[in-house]
């Protein structure tokens, strides 16, 4: 981050510490590295997420993709990426009844673009009621 923002590592560390003190991010120490991730329990999480999606232009892409997928209720990121760690695998959980043919088409497209493998599960809304998506293992990416 320091290189990307052309800042010193110390100033980046101080800002991340401020975000953590405010409750915006959580951190985890793994070996001698500290990993940060967004705190989905933060009171303004949805608003900050919305601003970031709009700023990056991802909001329009997500809306278009979700519209074409059909009956979709929620999408979660899980696995190492949801924990804020590096991974060559993108793990997703879809809740609803998406068009599986179109979903498979999208998965292949994204795998070619990102050079990452995508694994996913699809749960009906009824099946999802038995699962605990509010834990730290799942990061809500989209909901209707």
N, C-alpha and C positions, 0 to 999 in steps of 0.2 A: 504494500500500500504506500509505503514511503516513497518508493521510486515512481509509482504511478501518479501520485499527487505532488511530486517534487518537494517533499518535506523531509525533515529529519525523522529518524526512527523514534526518537524520544518524543517529539511532538505528536506523532501518530499514537504512540503508547499512552500519552497523557489524555488524548481525546477519547480513546477507547475506554480508558479507566473512568472518564466522566460519563460516557454512555452507560457503562456498567453500573456506576453509582446511581444514575437516574433510573435504572431498571430497564433500559432500552435493549441492552444486550446481555447475554450470559456468556461466561467463559468456562473453559475446561483446560486443565493442565495435563498435557500428554507428554511425558518425558520432560524435556527441557523447553517445549513449545507450548504456548498458550493459544488456544483456538477460541474464536469468538463467533457467536451466532445471534441472530435476532431473537428477542424474547417475545414469543407469541402471547404471553400473558400480560404484556405491557399494555396499559390502558389505551394508548394511542397507536397500537400496533397496526390496526386496519387502516387508519388514516395515513400513517407513514408508508405502509406498503402500497397504498393507492397512489400516493405522490410519486414513489419510485417507479411504479409501473407506467404511469403517465409520462414521466420524464424520459424513460428509456424507450417509450413507444410500444412496450410489450402489452399494454392494456388492450389495444386494438387487435393485435395478433391473437391474444388469448380469447377475446370475445368472438372473433371470427371462427377460430378453431372449435370452441365450445359449441357455438351455434350449429356447426356442421356435424358435430358428434351426436347430436340428438338429446335424448333424455339423460342429462348429466346433472347430478346434485352437488357433488364436491370432488375436488382433486387434492390429494395429499402427496407431499414429498416425504420419503422415508429413507432409511439407511444412513450411510456416512454423510452424504450431502446435507441431509436434514439436521445432522449434528454439527454442521459447519466444517466438516473434514473433507479432504480431497478424496475423490473416487473416480474410477473409470466407468462406474455403473450408476445410472440414474434409476432409482427405484420409485415407482409411482403407484398410488392406490386410487382407483376411480370408483366413485359411488354413484349408482344409477344404472341406466340401461343404454349405454352408448352404442353407436353403430360400430360393431367390432371390425368390420371390413375396413371402414375408413380409419379407425384407430390403428389397426395394423399397418395400413399405408403410411400414416403419419409417423409411426414409430420407426419404420424403415427410413423415411426421409430424414428424420432428426438424427438417427444413428449415423447416416452418411455425412451429414453436415458437421456434427460435433465430434465424430470419432469416438463416441462413448456408446456403450451398450445400454439398452433400456430394458428393464424388467418391470412388469406391471401386473397388478391384480385388479379384477373388477368385482365389486360386491353390489348386490342389490341394496336398496335402501333398507329393507327389512333385515338383511344379513348384517348390515353395518351397525344396526342398533346394539348388537351384542359385542361390538369391538370398542376399545377405549382409544379413540382418536385424539383425545385431549392431552395425552401424555407427551413427554419430551421427544418421543420417537417419531412423531408425525408433525409435519409443518404444513398447515393449510395453504395451498396455492390459490385455490379458486372455490367459491361457493355461489350458488344461485341467489 
